[in-house]
């Protein structure tokens, strides 16, 4: 290679290198920021805090009170009951038949009830059942008189759950007198009615009247009598 050409080439390369380095140094000094001239803010940096999404406000209906808890009604309930029946006709017959004896317990009947209540609606139900009326005589003579009373009753409650209700029934009676001075037989269809209160937990209390028509014979007399009367009953639906 010609030594002159090589010498010129080296010189050109050195010049170009120096030019590139100069350009970079110029740009850095012209556009670079002086660190002593930077202004620092003394205000604290803002801290980002997540904001919970607002929940929709549900409207509140004033004047509404939730109903009290009540017993859930089934399609059918077993009904048990116990009550007292005050029967003036029965007492009169018993006192007259045993006028020459001292006999206690003739005020009326102890009523034991068993039935199945079919809940037709929340307010109306039908109950086929059977009542056993018992009377125990004591004193100079002792005896046990009974009347079996099969019946069908309907009940209407004014409200579902705890409520006042009304009840009506139709019945038959099968009397069996253990007292040897009294003879009886049924005189057909009887009836009854009651006002009551259901407490909502299966318990109920009622006051009513029961008509039990019989033909009674004692001391040579035969008369139609009502061996029913005013009824007080406590019941439970299971």
C-alpha positions as CSV (number, residue, x, y, z in Angstrom):
1,X,0.0,0.0,0.0
2,X,1.2,3.6,-0.7
3,X,2.5,5.1,2.6
4,X,1.0,8.4,1.7
5,X,-2.5,7.1,1.3
6,X,-2.3,5.2,4.6
7,X,-1.1,8.3,6.4
8,X,-4.0,10.3,5.0
9,X,-6.5,7.6,6.0
10,X,-5.3,7.6,9.5
11,X,-5.6,11.3,9.8
12,X,-9.2,11.2,8.5
13,X,-10.2,8.6,11.0
14,X,-8.7,10.5,13.9
15,X,-10.6,13.6,12.7
16,X,-13.9,11.9,12.4
17,X,-13.5,10.3,15.8
18,X,-12.7,13.7,17.4
19,X,-15.7,15.2,15.7
20,X,-18.1,12.6,17.0
21,X,-16.7,12.9,20.5
22,X,-17.1,16.7,20.3
23,X,-20.7,16.5,19.2
24,X,-21.6,14.2,22.1
25,X,-19.8,16.5,24.6
26,X,-21.6,19.5,23.2
27,X,-25.0,18.0,23.4
28,X,-24.4,16.8,26.9
29,X,-23.3,20.3,28.1
30,X,-26.0,22.1,26.2
31,X,-29.1,20.0,27.1
32,X,-28.0,18.4,30.4
33,X,-29.4,19.9,33.7
34,X,-27.2,21.4,36.3
35,X,-27.9,19.4,39.5
36,X,-27.3,22.5,41.6
37,X,-30.2,24.3,39.9
38,X,-32.9,21.6,40.5
39,X,-35.6,22.8,42.8
40,X,-36.9,20.3,45.3
41,X,-40.4,20.5,46.7
42,X,-40.8,20.3,50.4
43,X,-44.6,19.3,50.2
44,X,-45.3,15.7,51.2
45,X,-46.1,13.3,48.5
46,X,-49.8,12.4,48.2
47,X,-50.6,8.9,49.4
48,X,-53.3,6.9,47.4
49,X,-55.9,5.4,49.6
50,X,-58.4,3.0,48.0
51,X,-62.0,4.1,48.5
52,X,-64.6,1.5,49.2
53,X,-67.4,1.3,46.7
54,X,-70.6,2.9,48.0
55,X,-73.3,0.3,48.8
56,X,-76.8,1.1,47.5
57,X,-79.1,2.3,50.2
58,X,-82.2,0.1,50.6
59,X,-85.4,2.0,51.2
60,X,-86.9,1.5,54.7
61,X,-90.6,1.1,54.9
62,X,-91.8,2.8,58.1
63,X,-94.5,1.4,60.2
64,X,-94.0,-2.2,59.3
65,X,-93.4,-4.7,62.1
66,X,-92.3,-8.3,61.3
67,X,-94.9,-10.9,62.3
68,X,-94.1,-13.1,65.4
69,X,-92.7,-16.5,64.8
70,X,-95.4,-19.1,64.4
71,X,-95.6,-22.8,64.2
72,X,-95.5,-24.1,60.7
73,X,-98.8,-25.8,59.8
74,X,-98.8,-29.3,58.4
75,X,-101.4,-30.8,56.2
76,X,-102.8,-32.7,59.2
77,X,-102.2,-32.5,63.0
78,X,-103.0,-34.9,65.8
79,X,-105.2,-33.1,68.3
80,X,-105.4,-33.9,72.0
81,X,-107.7,-32.2,74.4
82,X,-108.9,-32.3,78.0
83,X,-111.8,-30.3,79.4
84,X,-114.7,-30.1,81.8
85,X,-118.4,-30.1,81.0
86,X,-120.9,-28.7,83.5
87,X,-124.2,-30.5,82.9
88,X,-127.3,-29.4,84.9
89,X,-129.5,-32.1,83.4
90,X,-127.1,-34.9,84.2
91,X,-126.8,-33.6,87.8
92,X,-130.6,-33.4,88.2
93,X,-131.1,-37.0,87.0
94,X,-128.3,-38.3,89.2
95,X,-129.5,-36.5,92.3
96,X,-133.1,-37.6,91.8
97,X,-132.1,-41.2,91.1
98,X,-130.0,-41.4,94.3
99,X,-132.2,-39.1,96.4
100,X,-131.8,-41.4,99.4
101,X,-128.0,-41.7,99.1
102,X,-125.2,-39.3,99.5
103,X,-123.4,-39.2,96.2
104,X,-120.6,-36.9,95.2
105,X,-119.2,-36.1,91.7
106,X,-122.3,-35.5,89.7
107,X,-121.6,-32.0,88.5
108,X,-120.8,-33.1,84.9
109,X,-118.1,-34.7,82.8
110,X,-114.4,-35.0,82.3
111,X,-113.8,-34.7,78.6
112,X,-110.9,-36.4,76.9
113,X,-110.5,-35.7,73.2
114,X,-108.6,-37.4,70.3
115,X,-108.8,-36.2,66.7
116,X,-107.0,-35.5,63.4
117,X,-107.2,-32.0,62.2
118,X,-106.9,-31.4,58.4
119,X,-105.7,-27.9,57.6
120,X,-107.7,-27.1,54.5
121,X,-106.3,-23.5,54.4
122,X,-104.3,-21.3,56.7
123,X,-107.5,-20.3,58.5
124,X,-110.0,-23.2,58.0
125,X,-109.7,-26.8,59.2
126,X,-111.8,-29.9,59.6
127,X,-111.4,-32.4,62.5
128,X,-113.0,-35.8,62.7
129,X,-112.5,-37.0,66.3
130,X,-113.9,-38.8,69.3
131,X,-114.5,-37.5,72.8
132,X,-114.8,-39.7,75.9
133,X,-117.0,-38.2,78.7
134,X,-116.3,-39.7,82.1
135,X,-118.0,-39.2,85.4
136,X,-117.0,-40.9,88.7
137,X,-119.5,-41.2,91.5
138,X,-118.5,-41.8,95.0
139,X,-120.0,-41.7,98.5
140,X,-122.6,-44.2,99.6
141,X,-122.4,-45.8,96.2
142,X,-119.7,-45.6,93.6
143,X,-119.9,-45.9,89.8
144,X,-118.4,-44.8,86.5
145,X,-120.7,-43.3,83.8
146,X,-119.3,-42.8,80.2
147,X,-120.5,-41.3,77.0
148,X,-118.5,-41.9,73.7
149,X,-119.1,-38.9,71.4
150,X,-117.8,-39.3,67.8
151,X,-117.9,-35.9,66.0
152,X,-116.8,-33.8,63.0
153,X,-115.9,-30.2,63.7
154,X,-114.9,-27.2,61.5
155,X,-112.8,-24.4,62.8
156,X,-112.2,-20.9,61.3
157,X,-109.3,-18.7,62.6
158,X,-109.5,-15.0,61.9
159,X,-105.7,-14.8,61.3
160,X,-103.0,-17.4,60.4
161,X,-100.9,-18.1,63.4
162,X,-101.9,-16.8,66.9
163,X,-105.6,-15.9,66.6
164,X,-109.1,-16.0,68.0
165,X,-111.2,-18.7,66.3
166,X,-114.7,-20.1,66.2
167,X,-115.5,-23.8,66.1
168,X,-118.7,-25.8,65.4
169,X,-119.4,-29.5,65.4
170,X,-122.0,-32.2,64.8
171,X,-121.9,-35.4,66.9
172,X,-123.5,-38.6,67.9
173,X,-123.4,-40.1,71.4
174,X,-123.1,-43.6,72.8
175,X,-124.0,-43.5,76.6
176,X,-123.1,-46.3,79.0
177,X,-124.3,-45.7,82.6
178,X,-122.5,-47.6,85.3
179,X,-125.0,-46.2,87.8
180,X,-127.6,-49.0,88.2
181,X,-130.5,-46.6,88.8
182,X,-130.2,-44.8,85.5
183,X,-130.8,-46.1,82.0
184,X,-130.0,-44.1,78.9
185,X,-130.0,-44.3,75.1
186,X,-129.1,-41.8,72.4
187,X,-131.7,-39.4,70.9
188,X,-129.9,-38.7,67.6
189,X,-127.5,-36.0,66.4
190,X,-126.1,-33.5,68.8
191,X,-124.0,-30.3,68.1
192,X,-121.6,-27.9,69.8
193,X,-119.9,-24.6,69.3
194,X,-117.0,-22.7,70.9
195,X,-114.9,-19.6,70.9
196,X,-111.2,-20.1,71.4
197,X,-107.7,-18.8,71.1
198,X,-104.8,-20.5,69.3
199,X,-101.4,-19.5,70.7
200,X,-99.4,-20.2,67.5
201,X,-97.3,-23.0,69.1
202,X,-100.0,-25.7,68.8
203,X,-101.7,-24.9,72.1
204,X,-105.3,-23.6,72.3
205,X,-107.9,-22.7,74.9
206,X,-111.6,-22.5,74.3
207,X,-115.0,-21.9,75.9
208,X,-118.2,-23.4,74.4
209,X,-121.3,-25.4,74.7
210,X,-122.0,-29.1,73.9
211,X,-125.5,-30.5,73.3
212,X,-125.7,-34.3,73.9
213,X,-129.3,-35.5,73.5
214,X,-130.2,-38.7,75.4
215,X,-133.4,-40.4,76.6
216,X,-133.0,-41.1,80.3
217,X,-135.0,-43.4,82.5
218,X,-134.9,-43.5,86.3
219,X,-137.4,-44.2,89.0
220,X,-140.1,-45.1,86.5
221,X,-139.7,-41.8,84.6
222,X,-138.5,-41.4,81.0
223,X,-137.5,-38.0,79.7
224,X,-135.4,-36.5,77.0
225,X,-132.4,-34.8,78.5
226,X,-129.3,-32.9,77.4
227,X,-126.3,-34.6,79.1
228,X,-124.0,-31.9,77.7
229,X,-123.5,-28.3,78.9
230,X,-120.9,-25.5,79.2
231,X,-117.5,-26.7,78.0
232,X,-114.0,-25.5,79.1
233,X,-111.3,-27.2,77.1
234,X,-107.5,-27.1,76.7
235,X,-106.0,-28.6,73.6
236,X,-102.8,-29.2,71.7
237,X,-102.0,-29.9,68.1
238,X,-99.0,-32.2,67.5
